Each structure stands twice: as C-alpha cells, then as structure tokens.
Amino acid sequence: MMPINDDGRTAEVLRLGLVEGVSVRQIARRLNMSRKTIRRILGRHPMPPKPSVAVRGSVLDPYVPAIRKLLDDTPEMLAPAVLERLRPMGYHGGVTILRARLRQLRPREREAFLTLHFEPGAAMQVDWADFGFALPGVPRRVSAFVAALCHSRYLYIEFTLSQAMGSFLRCMDRCLRFFEGFTAVDIFDNMKTVVLSHTPTATVFNPRFLEYARARGGFGVRACNVGKGNEKGRVERPVGFVRRRFWPGRRFRDLLDLNTQAVRWRDDFANGRVHEDTGKVPALVFLHQEKAALRPVPQTPFDTNDVEGYGVTKQFRVRFDRNKYSVPWRLVSQQVLVRADDDFVRVFLARKQIAIHSRSWGIGEDIEHSSHKVGLLETKPRAAAGDLPAALAALADTGRAYFKVLAAGSRSIHREITRLVFLVELFGTTATASAIAEVMQTGHVGAEYVEYVLRHKRGLTPSPPPLRLGNDDLDRITVPEPDLSIYDDLAPRPMTRDPGDPPATEST
C-alpha cells in the first residue's frame, strides 16, 4: 500500500472523493489503495460546506393564511373550490400547485389497523384483478379470480374473460372443489355480482348470489366497507403477489394456456413457498390444519349459466354479450331466453331449445347457423333473385353477374328465367351466355335484348337438342318415318256413268 504522506496520491484521493463524488470503492480500484486508507484521508479533510441557495418563493405564499382559514372552516374542501375563493383575492396561479400546497397544509392522518386473526376454516376472501388486453387477438380484458383461505393463506387463482354473474359463479364452484370444502364466512369486495348497494347503514346483497350461498351449504356472505382494502388484506396481498411474481414476462397462446401455466405456478410455487407473513408453507398448513375444518360442499344442483331474456331482431338474431347469434327466421319478434356457459350459447323459446352455438369471446361477431334461414328465400323472391337459378346454372359467372344486376331492377324475375331457359334450349348455352355478355356491355338487361342479338344481329337458327326423357332405354328408341301412301288404296273411289244410261237401281 502507498503511504499516506504521498502528496500526489493524497491529492488525487481528495479530488476524486470531494470534488467528483466518486465512491470509496471506486477510488480504491482506480488508485490501487485500500479502502481503509482512503477513508482516513477523506476523514482528515472534510467536504467544504455547500453555499446556501436562497429558497425560491411561490405565488401561493401570500395566500397561505387564507387557505389555512378555509381549511379550518371546511377541512374537506377540494382544490377547485379553494381556487374559486382565491381568484377574487388576486391569485393568478393554477390548480396544480394549489393541490400540492393543500397536501402539505392538510396532511392525511395515518390510520392504525388491528392485526386480524382467523381460526382454521373461519373465512375465505375473494376478489377480482384486472390484467388488461393480454390475450393475442382477443378484444376482451383478462381478469383473475383470486381466493385465499384466511388462516392457511392457501391460494386459488383462475383467469377469465368476463366478470359477469355466470362466470363468477362457475369460478366459485371450481374454487370450492379445489379447496374441497367451504368456510364459515366468505368476504368479498363490493362487486356487483355480490353487493347491489352498500351504505353505512345497510348492505343490499345480490339475491341470486345469496341463493347460490344457500345451495352450497349456507356459508355467510360479508362485504367490505367502501374504500377499506385492509378488510380484505388476505386476498389483496396475493393479488399483488400474482402481479409481481407470476405475470411479468409471461407468454401464452390463449386462455387455456394461460390457466395451465397459472395452475402449475400456483401448485408448484405459490402454495409451496414459505409465506412472508406467517413463515409457514401454505400447502402444509392447509393440509394439516385447515382442510379438516372446512365444511363439505353439498351436491345440490345450481344453475350457474349466464341467463338473459332478449327479443329476436328482424335479422333473426339475438344479441348476447356484445355478439349476435342466429335463431330460426320464423321467430322474428319473439321473446327468447339465452343460457350460456363458458363453451356454448343456447337459446330457448319457453322450454324448447331452438338454437345452440359455440360461444364467441370476441366482440361484434355475427354467428349464424345455415339451417336458420332455410325457407326464408322462398318467401322473398326478390331477395333470391340475385342467385343464379338452377335451370340456368350452365351460364356460370356470366349468368350470376346478369341476375345480380337484374335483381336491382323492377323486371319480373320469373318471366326473365322462363325466357332465358327457352333461349338456352333453342340456341345453346354458349351462344346465350355470349349474347348476355354483349347485352350487358351496352348497359342493358332483358331477355328481349338477348333474343334480338341471337336471332337478328347474329342470325342464328334455332337448333334445339333432341328431347331427352332421362331413361336410357326410352332415349334409344327410334321410330322410322311412316309411308302414308298405303292409305291411298284404302280410300273409296268415286263411280261415274254415262248420262244416257238409266239410273242404277238399289239392287244393281
């Protein structure tokens, strides 16, 4: 080591440490000196005090007494209201610095919280967490259903694309099956599927969820006070834990892949780690202490479907969950009932199922079953006019283009089909299609134009094909041309007589 009295080294240490602010470790590396020696040098030469800088005043300083008086009279007054009262006094600043000063003058008091203790099987806390538009190509927000047993901190997590009642109840069912029982009380945030309204004097719970609670054994339902996240801290911390430890850097193809990874993480890591608060492994505490205290879930059936009533639109559709699903067209204007689970959407008229579709988790999609419009075109000839008739299928693309244009006009579709079929029989498919194309090039449509091109402009002679009966034996029969001269010998010849002969008697 270099001696302390080395003036060059000492000056360099002082320059680096006091002027440039380099750390002791970095100085030791640069000068190849011990950190102890560097600290001794810096200790003998303390850093000179920095010159004091005058504190810059604020445009709000003259108005602080007035602000204090306003807050003393009305502590809850907000910044915009304070701003209105300061304007007549001459204040020309903005509301942003006013809000900052109000935070200084009206500090929030720190609230003390009690440490809650839960016996095994006493309570479970449930909450939703939003993870935004996370699935590739899916225009729906991803939500996480999170539930935690308050004693063991045993965790359940499931990702969904909806927080509606049906999805919520199905998540609850899978959660109870995972825990293999239910607690005495379930604690929820003020989600609409559980709480309809919450005031300091009364809490109105969702009737359907109360029915579900009774069907699943009668567990108690408790709602947290508004803005009191500490009342459900046993599930709030797991939500943050999922955001910090599971979600960052995660890649997944779809919802199934996301939930598969979540289950593996939940079972292999989240429930198997040493909990930071209890110092115990949640899976072991659940297995040896809390599982036996849970009450068995009864097998009472309960309808967890999304159930909504809708009217059938003129396009024989029902709108459900931001998508449209078809029903048979004869049910237009009828009131139907839609039942949906995670996989299928079923439509009922009274108790009869009239349609079933795979559920779409997109937005604005139109899902149609081809059988639902069978027979509709027969009731609307003009709607079917744009389709090429089967009798003229040989006209192919030319015929389809012709009838698409024809459908927009006021001509008789039936008459056009009859005349074009006649022209095809007389002049053949190729010549008729060519004539149709020529007529369309002139900007017209109509069988009379097509016939004019065939007969007069092109001078074609009708040459209808032989009549075919559709039976090979009958179609092979040939009949020779008959000789009609044989009938001449069979006809009676007229008799002639001489005018001088006597008239013939009846006997002669």
PEHUZI-V109632 format. One record per pair of residues at least 12 apart in sequence whose C-alpha atoms are under 7 Angstrom apart, sorted by sequence separation. I is the first residue (numbers start at 1). J is the second residue. If there is no record, write none. Layout:
# PEHUZI-V109632
i->I j->J
i->I j->J
This chain:
# PEHUZI-V109632
i->83 j->95
i->130 j->142
i->131 j->143
i->145 j->157
i->146 j->158
i->194 j->206
i->271 j->283
i->316 j->328
i->336 j->348
i->337 j->349
i->344 j->356
i->345 j->357
i->388 j->400
i->130 j->143
i->144 j->157
i->145 j->158
i->193 j->206
i->316 j->329
i->336 j->349
i->344 j->357
i->345 j->358
i->387 j->400
i->13 j->27
i->24 j->38
i->129 j->143
i->130 j->144
i->144 j->158
i->145 j->159
i->344 j->358
i->345 j->359
i->436 j->450
i->80 j->95
i->128 j->143
i->129 j->144
i->144 j->159
i->194 j->209
i->316 j->331
i->343 j->358
i->344 j->359
i->388 j->403
i->435 j->450
i->79 j->95
i->128 j->144
i->129 j->145
i->143 j->159
i->144 j->160
i->193 j->209
i->316 j->332
i->343 j->359
i->387 j->403
i->128 j->145
i->142 j->159
i->143 j->160
i->386 j->403
i->387 j->404
i->127 j->145
i->128 j->146
i->142 j->160
i->143 j->161
i->314 j->332
i->385 j->403
i->386 j->404
i->435 j->453
i->79 j->98
i->127 j->146
i->142 j->161
i->143 j->162
i->156 j->175
i->312 j->331
i->313 j->332
i->435 j->454
i->79 j->99
i->126 j->146
i->127 j->147
i->141 j->161
i->312 j->332
i->313 j->333
i->126 j->147
i->140 j->161
i->312 j->333
i->386 j->407
i->125 j->147
i->126 j->148
i->311 j->333
i->312 j->334
i->385 j->407
i->124 j->147
i->125 j->148
i->311 j->334
i->312 j->335
i->124 j->148
i->125 j->149
i->311 j->335
i->13 j->38
i->124 j->149
i->125 j->150
i->310 j->335
i->311 j->336
i->382 j->407
i->123 j->149
i->124 j->150
i->310 j->336
i->123 j->150
i->309 j->336
i->310 j->337
i->327 j->354
i->420 j->447
i->14 j->42
i->165 j->193
i->309 j->337
i->327 j->355
i->385 j->413
i->419 j->447
i->18 j->47
i->308 j->337
i->309 j->338
i->392 j->421
i->308 j->338
i->2 j->33
i->10 j->41
i->120 j->151
i->307 j->338
i->308 j->339
i->416 j->447
i->1 j->33
i->118 j->150
i->119 j->151
i->307 j->339
i->118 j->151
i->186 j->219
i->190 j->223
i->306 j->339
i->307 j->340
i->59 j->93
i->185 j->219
i->186 j->220
i->187 j->221
i->188 j->222
i->189 j->223
i->190 j->224
i->305 j->339
i->306 j->340
i->395 j->429
i->184 j->219
i->185 j->220
i->186 j->221
i->187 j->222
i->188 j->223
i->189 j->224
i->305 j->340
i->306 j->341
i->394 j->429
i->398 j->433
i->427 j->462
i->183 j->219
i->184 j->220
i->185 j->221
i->186 j->222
i->187 j->223
i->188 j->224
i->305 j->341
i->426 j->462
i->427 j->463
i->185 j->222
i->426 j->463
i->427 j->464
i->395 j->433
i->426 j->464
i->398 j->437
i->406 j->445
i->425 j->464
i->323 j->363
i->322 j->363
i->323 j->364
i->324 j->365
i->325 j->366
i->326 j->367
i->322 j->364
i->323 j->365
i->324 j->366
i->325 j->367
i->326 j->368
i->323 j->366
i->324 j->367
i->325 j->368
i->326 j->369
i->329 j->372
i->328 j->372
i->329 j->373
i->327 j->372
i->328 j->373
i->326 j->372
i->124 j->183
i->123 j->183
i->122 j->183
i->123 j->184
i->124 j->185
i->125 j->186
i->126 j->187
i->127 j->188
i->121 j->183
i->122 j->184
i->123 j->185
i->124 j->186
i->125 j->187
i->126 j->188
i->127 j->189
i->121 j->184
i->122 j->185
i->123 j->186
i->124 j->187
i->125 j->188
i->217 j->297
i->216 j->297
i->217 j->298
i->216 j->298
i->150 j->234
i->216 j->300
i->215 j->300
i->148 j->234
i->148 j->235
i->215 j->302
i->147 j->235
i->212 j->302
i->146 j->239
i->159 j->259
i->158 j->259
i->125 j->232
i->127 j->235
i->125 j->234
i->126 j->235
i->125 j->235
i->129 j->239
i->183 j->294
i->182 j->294
i->183 j->295
i->181 j->294
i->182 j->295
i->181 j->295
i->182 j->296
i->181 j->296
i->182 j->297
i->155 j->271
i->180 j->296
i->181 j->297
i->154 j->271
i->135 j->254
i->154 j->282
i->153 j->282
i->154 j->283
i->152 j->282
i->154 j->286
i->152 j->285
i->152 j->286
i->170 j->304
i->169 j->304
i->152 j->290
i->166 j->304
i->166 j->305
i->166 j->306
i->165 j->306
i->120 j->289
i->121 j->290
i->120 j->290
i->121 j->293
i->120 j->293
i->121 j->294
i->139 j->362
i->138 j->362
i->139 j->363
